[in-house]
Amino acid sequence: MADIKMAGKLIATPRVPARIYRLKPPSVNEKAIRALAGQLGMRADARAGRLTSDEDKLMFSDGNLQLTMYRASGGIRFIDRARWQVDDRESDLNIEDAAATRLAQSYIKKNDLAPGDQMKFFKAARLRVGEATEGGREASERTIDVAVAMRRLVDKIPVEGPGGQVIVYFDHEKQATGLERIWRDTDVVFRRGQSYRTPQSAIDEMAEHFRSKQGTIEVQEVRFGYFEDGWHAKQQYLQPAYTIFGMLTSPDSAIRKRTIYVATALTNAVGRITPRLQAKPDQRARPAA
């Protein structure tokens, strides 16, 4: 069984009231994707564009514009393939986080992508390119794109996980070139939260989860918030959770691997979030020839 070590101070047990929400099933069909395409400025009438699909997603294309909806989550990706993260070899985008956030908020509001009072700035990531003369005597670096991530809030509690966010991409002209959104619609309050488990009990649950592993897991950070899953995950409930970020090191220290474990935070939670590890079947020796 892996040893568990804490890298820092553990967060306190939350005290803010919370609820467990039932989520609406995502609506991913031709009518929905064409409506959203029109909302985003694409030609979306029945004769326009090209519609394709597979078991995971539905895609609508019109020229350089491409919109994708994911069946499991209802998440969307929208890009202008002619401009998204394209370098013209000259421009350098100089924009502070505050200004980039205002651009993202304006774009999200204009396209009705998320309620303004239910999100907050999370981070801004810049795409930089470097150039150097022959021999590397002179080098320069430019920013050609900025991606602004806005995190979802539910009952004023931040949402953690790969979902629960809108990301908007801007080019050097500060024009939107793409977006990503995973933002499942809540339906009704399924259950009002009772008391919270302690963060330590969540770490103990993680330790039990990794009982078959050998080595050391260093817990680097524990975050509290509603948990929303990613693109390809079906999710029925939105509920508070502890997200535990760690580093697993093998006994000989030769291998280091990041771990993420998500544990429900309420004592009356629904089910579990991180699924149990599946036991590996015994490998029977092959009979001698």
C-alpha angles and dihedrals in degrees: 000000000000119000114239120221129179118226094196145353117317118240119251123258107270120249102185114113114252141180137208113237130203110226126225116242109256116257106224113165140112094275092051096046094047091049091052092044090056090048089055094050101263124134099258109168120124093266097046131086133004123277121204133166147183134180093282105039151010119229132197121189132187114175108302093348119096128182123189128189120192116221099213099048106017086234118156137213121191125180140168099221092199094058110019109117091339118156118216088189092238114057126090117193110217109185133142122228093251093055092044089051091053090052091051093046091050093049093047092049094046092053096038093236099145139352110270094222092054099061141058137192113277107171146322118227120196126207109219131188127198132210132188136183120244107289091023095261095135122033132177137181130206136186113231102170142018125203115201117201119202116194122219122242124206116189085347089299116121120244117235131196135058090304132055098073147095119215120193122192122211129191130216090280089056090245121139113254101172148349142204124202133179106174115142115204116244118227115187137336103271096186138353113238121251122192125335128247114235118257087240091061088054090053090049088053089051090051090054090048091056095040091122092057123093125216132034132316113204110202103219101175141358119201129190124211145100109301122229120182130222142266101293101035126103111219129186102178137038110210141155117274146168114241110204119200116197147158120233114207121191119237091257091045089235095118128047121183132177117238131197121191124180119201127182113253104205124078089225096045124148113253120304132301108209105055120233117267112257115237112242114242117248112265105229117211114252115246115255114263 
